[in-house]
Amino acid sequence: MVEVLKKQSVQDKVEKGILGLKYTGGTSYGNIYEDKRADFTFPKSIETFQYMSQHSTIAAANNIIDIMIGKVDWKFEVPDNATGKQKKAAEFLNFCMNHMDHSFKSFIEEVGSYRIYGFHIAEKVWKEITPKESKKFSGKMAWKKLPTRSQSTIQGWKFDDKVRELESVKQDINGLTNVYRISTDETGLINLPVKDILLFSYKKRRGNPEGESPLKGCYQPWCYLKTIESYQATGIAKDMGGIPVMGIDANWLSKAQEDSTSTEATALATIIENMENLHAGSATHMIIPVLYSDSGKPLFTFELQGVQGNGKTYDTSEIIRAKQLEILMVYLADVLKLGSDSTGSYALAESKNNLLSFAIQYHLEFIIDVIQEQLVEQTLKVNGFDLKKEDYPVLTHTPTDEIDLDSLSKFLQRLGSVNLFPRTMESINSVMEKSGFDVRLTEKDIDPDREWTAKTLYDGIFTNNESGASEGMESGMNSGTGNSLGNNSEVNSDNSE
C-alpha cells in the first residue's frame, strides 16, 4: 500500500472531497444552515441563546463553571529536561501573558461566552516591546490585548473556493451607536482575517466555525420550563388575589346594549375598564353604583372569585424541578440540585462533583488547545523562536479542585508499603505540588557522589521518620505493629464496600 501511494502523481494526492457545510456565501461572506430549527440558525441563534442564558437555571450552570475556571492560575511551562531555547520561549510567553493591557484571567472569562453562543472571537492586537518594558525581549512582538468581538456583531463567514478552510469573518457594527468607525470604507463592515483572530468553536464539526452551543441541548426543557413557570405564576396570582367578578342586573345590562349612548352604556364601559385595570394590577380599588330594583335586589354585585376545584393530577413544582434537572445535566452541573429536594447522599454528591470536575477540565483543555494552535505557534514564529511544534511551551493551569490530603496520604502510604512508589525527583516534586508545598527538588539537591535509589535518603532533604504501619502485617497483625489476632483486613473501614 505504501508503494502504491508513493507512485501516485501529485494531483492524485491532492484532497478531493469537501467538508459539506450547508453554506450560502459561495466565495463571498455568507451564513451556515446546518441546523433545521430556525431558532438555531445564525444570526437568529444569537438572540435565542441570549434569551435562554438569562434563565436562572442556565445562568446557575454557567456561573458554577465560570467560578471554577476563574479560580485557576495560568502559566506556560516546559519539561524539567527542556533546552535553553524552550525555557527562553516559555519565559517570553509568560512575559506576553502578564504584560497585556488587561489581565489574562479577564480574557479567559470573556472566552467563556462560547458556552452560550457556541463560539467566541477575540482579536489579536500586537505591540513591540520597548527596552523600558524588557531589555531582554526588546524589539519582539508581544500581545497588547486580546479583545472580544461580540457574537451579535458577526455578519458572516468567508471560506475558500472549495469550502475547506475559513478565511475571514465579517463584523458589522452598523447596529451599534456611538461607535468609532475604524473601517476605512466607512461602511461599518470590518474584515477580520483568521490569522488575526482567536476563534473558539466549541465541539466544532465539519469545520463549522459557529461550533455548537450547549444551550441546544437545553432548548426543549427550557421551553417547557418557562411555559410552566408562567402558568404557575398566573395560577398563584389568581389564587391569591382572586378573579374579579361583577354581577349586573339583566334589564339594566339590556338597556346598555340597546343604546350605546345611554347612561347605562356609559356606566358599563367605565365598569369594564375598571375591572380590566383591577385584574391587571394597575388599579387598587374600584367604585360601583349602589342601586336596587323595585323588589330591593341589588342591581350590581362584586366579588373576588378564587380558582375552585382540586381535580388536577399534576404538580407544577415537581415538573419545574424535573426540567431544571434536565438543563443542569446538560452542563453536568446537576450537583447544584442535590439536597434541594431532601434527597441524595455523600457518595452521590462526590460522584456528581467528579463529573462536574471532568466537565470543567474538558473546557479548560479546549481553551488551551485553541490558544496553543492559534496564538502560541504564531507568536513564537513571528519572534524567531526556532522550535519544533512538539517542543513548544504548553499553557498549564493550577488544579480546579483542592486535593484531599487525607486521601492522598493514604494512597502514598499504601504505594510505599509495597514498594510501588518511584522515589525520583520528578515524582516527589509532583507530590509536593499536589500537597501545596512550595518546596521543589532540583539537581543541586542531589549528591553526585551518592546513588539516587529508593533506599537512599539524602541528609538535609528528607526527614528520617518512617511509618511502621505495615510492620504488623509481617507477623499477622491486622492493625498497628503487634503480633497477635491474625490478619483480618475487614477491621479496616477503608476496605469496606
Secondary structure, DSSP 8 states (H G I E B T S, - for coil): -HHHHHHS-TTTTS--------B--TTS-B-B---SSGGGSTTHHHHHHHHHHTSHHHHHHHHHHHHHHHT--EEEE--TT--HHHHHHHHHHHHHHHTSSS-HHHHHHHHTTHHHHSEEEEE-EEEE--TTT-STTTT-EEEEE--EE-GGGEEEEEE-TTS-SEEEEEEE-TTSSS----STTSSSEEEEEGGGEEEEETT--TT-TT---GGGTTHHHHHHHHHHHHHHHHHHHHHHH-EEEEEE-HHHHHHHHH-TTSHHHHHHHHHHHHHHHHHHTS-S-------B-TTS-BSEEEEEE----------HHHHHHHHHHHHHHHTT-GGGGTTTTS---HHHHHHHHHHHHHHHHHHHHHHHHHHIIIIIHHHHHHTT----GGGS-EEEE--SS---HHHHHHHHHHHHHTT-S---HHHHHHHHHHHT------GGGS-TTS---TT---TTTS-S----TTGGGGGT-SSTT-S-S---GGG-GGG--
